[in-house]
Amino acid sequence: MLDLTEEENDALAKLLSRTIDDDRYPLSPRIQSLKTILAKLRPEPGPRALAAAEALRTAASDGGKATARAGR
């Protein structure tokens, strides 16, 4: 396991992202390996986490009105 600082982790992730985005062959085994590495550096939240975050944003933006309506 690499022991990277937050800045080093960000720099590596940016380099990988740029390399992946600029490559002419996005389905090549090399790019697929780089995408796997990038996913380990910057894991994406799962669908449940995204849905929960969206629900919190909605509740915060409407002042809790949606929650009050649902409780009626």
C-alpha positions in Angstrom: 0.0 0.0 0.0 1.3 3.5 -0.8 1.6 5.9 2.0 0.6 9.2 0.1 -0.3 12.6 1.5 -3.5 14.1 0.4 -1.7 16.4 -2.0 0.3 13.5 -3.5 -2.9 11.4 -3.8 -4.7 14.4 -5.6 -1.7 14.9 -7.9 -1.6 11.2 -8.9 -5.4 11.2 -9.4 -5.2 14.3 -11.7 -2.3 12.7 -13.7 -4.3 9.5 -14.1 -7.5 11.4 -15.1 -5.6 13.5 -17.7 -3.9 10.4 -19.1 -7.1 8.5 -19.4 -9.0 11.5 -20.9 -6.3 12.2 -23.5 -5.8 8.7 -24.7 -6.9 7.8 -28.2 -7.9 4.2 -27.2 -10.2 4.4 -24.1 -10.9 0.7 -24.2 -7.3 -0.4 -24.3 -6.1 -2.7 -21.5 -3.6 0.0 -20.4 -6.4 2.6 -19.9 -8.6 0.0 -18.2 -5.8 -0.6 -15.7 -5.4 3.1 -15.1 -9.1 3.5 -14.5 -9.0 0.7 -12.0 -6.1 2.4 -10.2 -7.9 5.7 -10.3 -11.1 4.1 -8.8 -9.0 2.9 -5.9 -7.6 6.4 -5.3 -10.9 8.2 -5.6 -13.7 5.7 -4.9 -17.1 6.8 -6.1 -20.0 6.7 -3.6 -22.6 4.0 -4.3 -26.2 4.6 -5.4 -27.5 4.5 -1.9 -25.1 7.2 -0.7 -26.0 9.3 -3.7 -29.7 9.0 -3.1 -29.3 9.8 0.6 -27.2 12.9 -0.2 -29.8 14.1 -2.7 -32.5 13.6 -0.1 -30.6 15.7 2.4 -30.0 18.4 -0.2 -33.7 18.5 -1.1 -34.7 18.7 2.5 -32.2 21.4 3.2 -33.3 23.5 0.2 -37.0 23.4 0.9 -36.7 24.0 4.6 -38.0 20.6 5.5 -41.4 21.2 3.8 -41.2 17.9 1.9 -40.7 16.0 5.1 -43.6 17.7 6.7 -45.9 16.9 3.8 -44.8 13.3 3.8 -45.8 13.0 7.5 -49.4 14.1 6.9 
